[in-house]
Amino acid sequence: MVLAIILISNLLNSGDVLKNVNINKGVEQSINIVYENNSGTLIKKGEDKNVEEIVNIYDNISAPISKGQKLGEVSYTLNGTSVGKTDLIAECDVKKISVSNMLEKLFFNWFCMLR
């Protein structure tokens, strides 16, 4: 009798930062992308090395961006079979840059330079 040992593999945790990406036309120049949900699966012992992560992040992300806005998705496959998937979301809000924001930043930098 052969007994297969099965492990619960936690692939990712909700709120963990995947990476920092650049933003077009925003007050901030970059933003952290985080996992929306936890994702895990049951796999045989030793097969966790065969899990492949596929990350799709949208191109040309432009402001305004709201917290929780979908910016991509990540999926996990094991030997060609999907074992997990979740959305990638914005960690915080980013306002679109405007003339008033640019002037405020210019005066702030000028003031700090004179200190």
Backbone as a ProteinNet text record, in pm:
[ID]
protein_1_A
[PRIMARY]
MVLAIILISNLLNSGDVLKNVNINKGVEQSINIVYENNSGTLIKKGEDKNVEEIVNIYDNISAPISKGQKLGEVSYTLNGTSVGKTDLIAECDVKKISVSNMLEKLFFNWFCMLR
[TERTIARY]
84.9	0	89.6	69.8	147.4	63.9	123	54.4	117.8	40.9	90.7	74.9	182.2	178.3	143	39.2	-7.9	16.4	71.8	99.2	8	-26.2	-95.9	11.6	21.3	122.6	58	103.8	54.2	136.1	75.6	147.1	173.3	78.9	95.7	1.6	30.9	-51.4	-109.1	-231.8	-299.4	-221.8	-200.8	-132.7	17.5	77	221.8	256.1	366.3	409.3	479.4	433.5	497.3	613	585.7	690.4	642.5	734.2	706.9	710.9	605.7	599.4	587.3	633.7	627.1	486.8	451.7	321.1	341.5	257.3	258.6	162.3	202.8	117.6	62.8	140.4	95.1	176.9	119	190.8	309.5	289.1	396.7	447.8	575.6	633.1	619.1	592.6	579	481.2	438.7	342.9	372.5	343.6	357.9	235.4	259.7	152	149.3	29.6	14	-86	-80.6	-175.3	-309.6	-418.6	-551.7	-597.9	-576.8	-626.1	-514.6	-536.8	-448.6	-473.2	-371.7	-388	-305.1	-365.3	-295.7	-358	-290.6	-340	-282.2	-343	-291.1	-204.6	-81.1	9.2	84.2	134.1	211.5	346.1	397.1	525.3	633.8	712.6	822	783.4	653.6	610.6	605.2	631.8	628.7	736.9	838.9	945.2	898.3	791.3	740	631.1	598	495.6	556.6	488.3	536	447.8	511	439.1	437	317.9	302	241	318.3	276.8	245	124.8	84.1	49.4	130.5	106.1	72.7	-31.1	-73.4	39	45.2	141.1	85.8	176.1	139.6	32.9	63.8	-27.5	-23.5	-139.7	-148.6	-238.6	-205.2	-285.1	-410	-516.5	-533.5	-555.2	-506.4	-520.4	-580.2	-679.7	-739.9	-691.3	-689	-645.6	-735.6	-674.4	-749.5	-781.4	-739.5	-763.7	-680.2	-739.5	-669.8	-566.1	-439.8	-330.2	-266.6	-321.4	-268.6	-320.8	-258.3	-295.4	-176.5	-181.3	-77.5	-146.9	-90.5	-146.8	-34.4	-70.2	24.7	-19	77.7	48.8	142.2	91.6	169.6	153.9	263.1	263.3	153.6	136.3	39.3	-101.9	-127.4	-260.5	-264.2	-363.8	-377.8	-410.6	-332.1	-355.1	-388	-379.6	-410.6	-404.4	-486.8	-489.4	-543.8	-487.2	-539.3	-503.4	-576.4	-550.9	-438.3	-370.9	-270.9	-335.4	-329.1	-398.3	-303.2	-347.8	-270.5	-275.8	-159.8	-152.1	-213	-208.6	-259.3	-309.8	-371.5	-419.8	-304.8	-315.3	-220.6	-302.2	-287.7	-360.4	-290.3	-368.2	-311.6	-243.7	-127.8	-53	-124.9	-124.6	-187.7	-92.5	-129.6	-45.8	-26.1	-132.5	-119.7	-26.8	-34.2	56.5	201	224.4	360.3	416.9	335.3	381.1	411.2	325.7	347.5	479.7	505.5	629.1	750.5	738	846.4	880.4	779.1	803.4	859.2	811.2	861.9	1010	1046.6	1187.4	1273.5	1221	1295.1	1316.5	1212.4	1221.9	1324.1	1322.6	1416.8	1559.1	1577.4	1710.4	1768.3	1684.5	1730.5	1752.8	1708	1725.7	1865.5
-117.4	0	123.8	212.4	334.6	450	526	640.1	767.5	848.9	976.2	1082.1	1150.2	1257.6	1385.9	1451.9	1574.5	1690.4	1797.6	1917	2030	2116.6	2239.1	2343.2	2385.4	2482.6	2620.2	2714	2850.6	2924.9	2953.9	3014.7	3163	3235.1	3378	3422.5	3538.4	3594.7	3727.9	3752.6	3877.5	3995.8	4099	4218.9	4216.9	4101.7	4096.1	4174.2	4247.8	4327.9	4237.9	4242.6	4167.7	4248.3	4372.5	4458.6	4602.2	4691.7	4833.8	4865.4	4929.8	4961.7	5112.2	5158.3	5300	5338.4	5465.1	5519.5	5639.7	5652.9	5769.3	5874.8	6001.4	6117	6117.4	6067.6	6062.7	6152.9	6190.7	6268.3	6187	6057.1	5964.7	5902.9	5865.8	5808.4	5656.6	5593.9	5448.7	5408.6	5282.5	5230.1	5082.3	5035.2	4892.1	4816.7	4701.2	4611.3	4496.8	4469.7	4366.5	4261.2	4143	4035.3	4068.6	4045.2	4075.6	3971.1	3843.8	3734.9	3637.3	3557.8	3444.4	3338.1	3260.8	3151.7	3034.1	2918.1	2797	2676.7	2564.4	2443.8	2320.6	2206.8	2079.2	2019.4	1986.1	1923.3	1809.5	1717.7	1606.4	1656.8	1590.3	1626.1	1621.8	1728.2	1737.6	1801.7	1819	1878.9	2030.8	2088.4	2234.3	2299.7	2224.9	2278.4	2292.5	2222.8	2225.2	2330.8	2405.9	2509.4	2629	2672.1	2784.5	2906.6	3021.4	3146.9	3226.8	3268.6	3349.2	3482.9	3592.5	3726	3809.6	3868.6	3960.5	4094.5	4196	4331.6	4418.1	4500.9	4585.6	4679.1	4709	4804.9	4946	5043.2	5185.7	5218.7	5195.5	5227.5	5378.5	5443	5588.5	5627.2	5741.6	5796.1	5860.3	5874.4	5843.4	5693.8	5648.8	5509.2	5508.1	5423.8	5413.6	5286.9	5292.1	5177.3	5058.6	4943.8	4824	4806.9	4902.1	4891.9	4778.9	4698.7	4585.6	4636.5	4590.6	4629.9	4510.2	4391.7	4270.7	4148.3	4034.2	3910.1	3816	3722.7	3621	3485.4	3388	3253.7	3153.5	3040.1	2933.5	2807.1	2739.3	2613.7	2504.8	2383.8	2265.7	2164.6	2141.9	2050.4	2084.9	2216	2261.4	2278.3	2243.6	2255.2	2374.4	2459.4	2576.3	2532.4	2585.1	2549	2669.9	2790.9	2909.7	3034.2	3134.3	3259.2	3369.1	3489.4	3604.1	3731.4	3837.6	3966.8	4039.8	4126.9	4217.4	4354.3	4417.7	4544.9	4652.5	4777.4	4892.1	4897.9	4926.5	4932.8	5061.6	5170.7	5299.1	5382.8	5495.9	5589.6	5670.1	5705.2	5797.2	5894.9	6024.3	6128.5	6160.8	6209.1	6253.8	6388.2	6407.4	6530.7	6645.4	6762.2	6880.2	6998.2	7111.4	7230.9	7271	7264.4	7302.8	7207.5	7077.1	6980.1	7006.9	7039.4	7066.2	7191.5	7298.7	7421.5	7397.1	7321.5	7288.6	7213.9	7117.6	7040	7128.3	7218.1	7308.9	7401.2	7462.3	7550.4	7475.1	7354.4	7273.8	7242.7	7200.5	7171	7296.6	7409.2	7535.1	7576.5	7564.3	7597.9	7508.6	7378.5	7285.8	7314.5	7359.5	7390.7	7513.5	7609.3	7731.7	7713	7607.5	7583.6	7563.1
0	0	0	-96.1	-107.8	-54.6	34.2	93	39.4	-28.9	-81.4	26.5	54.6	153.4	81	127	63.2	158	104.5	181.8	138.4	230.6	195.1	168.9	43.9	6	-4	79.4	74.4	-30.5	-144.5	-255.4	-232.6	-173.6	-149.2	-39.2	18.2	124.2	81.3	118.6	86.8	145.8	66.3	112.8	97.6	62.4	39.4	-87.2	-83.6	-198	-299.4	-423.8	-531.2	-588.4	-626.7	-680.1	-684.9	-715	-729.4	-878.1	-930.3	-1073.3	-1093.6	-1208.7	-1243.9	-1289	-1263.5	-1299	-1389	-1489.5	-1577.8	-1525	-1531.6	-1501.8	-1359.7	-1264.1	-1126.1	-1035.8	-922	-821	-771.6	-752	-718.4	-847.7	-850.2	-971.1	-976.2	-860.6	-857.9	-747.7	-755	-657.6	-633.8	-512.7	-482.1	-531.2	-591.2	-631.7	-531	-477.1	-374.5	-420.1	-355.6	-383.2	-319.1	-391.2	-338.4	-236.8	-266	-181.1	-148.1	-43.8	-16.6	-122.5	-151.9	-246.9	-199	-197.1	-154.7	-222	-214.8	-278.6	-211.1	-235.6	-187.6	-297.8	-263.4	-360.4	-292.9	-373	-319.7	-269	-169	-110.3	-218.3	-226.4	-322.8	-454.8	-481.1	-606.8	-600.2	-482.8	-471	-556.6	-594	-680.2	-824.4	-861.6	-998.2	-1019.8	-914.9	-927.3	-1000.7	-1106.3	-1188.3	-1164.8	-1143.7	-1121.1	-1251.3	-1293.1	-1414.1	-1372.7	-1391.1	-1349.7	-1472.9	-1476	-1582.3	-1519.4	-1548.5	-1499.6	-1619.8	-1605.9	-1716.3	-1759.2	-1888.2	-1942.4	-1928.4	-1921.4	-1920.2	-1816.5	-1691	-1581.3	-1560	-1568.7	-1557.1	-1441.1	-1378.2	-1269.3	-1328.8	-1255.2	-1113.6	-1089.9	-974.9	-933.7	-793.7	-774.7	-641.7	-571.9	-440.6	-361.1	-392.6	-421.6	-452.7	-600.7	-683.9	-828.3	-886.7	-974.2	-1035.5	-1134.7	-1116.8	-1204.1	-1273.8	-1251.1	-1314	-1242.7	-1271.6	-1205.7	-1202.7	-1109.1	-1097.8	-1091.9	-1163.6	-1160.8	-1138.3	-1082.1	-1052.7	-1124.4	-1185.8	-1254.3	-1202.2	-1203.2	-1165.3	-1277.9	-1350.2	-1465	-1566.1	-1592.1	-1691.7	-1641.1	-1516	-1457.5	-1363	-1378.5	-1291.4	-1149.1	-1051.4	-911.1	-824.3	-880.6	-803.8	-888.7	-851.9	-927.4	-838.3	-848.6	-775.8	-851.1	-820.5	-883	-811.1	-885.1	-828.9	-822.4	-705.8	-685.8	-635.6	-646.7	-598.6	-446.6	-385.8	-239.3	-184.4	-262.2	-214.5	-331.7	-299.7	-400.5	-458.3	-586.2	-650.5	-733.1	-700.7	-773.5	-904.3	-998.5	-1125	-1102.1	-1163.1	-1144.3	-1215.4	-1152.1	-1209.6	-1194	-1248.9	-1240.5	-1094.6	-1014.5	-873.7	-799.1	-829.3	-765.9	-804.1	-931.5	-978.1	-911.6	-900.3	-834.7	-687.2	-620.6	-479.8	-461.5	-546.2	-538.3	-568.1	-666.2	-701.7	-585.4	-522.4	-408.4	-288.7	-265.2	-154.6	-175.3	-297.1	-326.7	-317.1	-363.2	-357.6	-211.9	-128.9	11.9	82.7	54.7	117.3	73.7	-47.8	-98.3	-25.6	10.4	77	226.2	282.7	426.6	459.9
[MASK]
+++++++++++++++++++++++++++++++++++++++++++++++++++++++++++++++++++++++++++++++++++++++++++++++++++++++++++++++++++

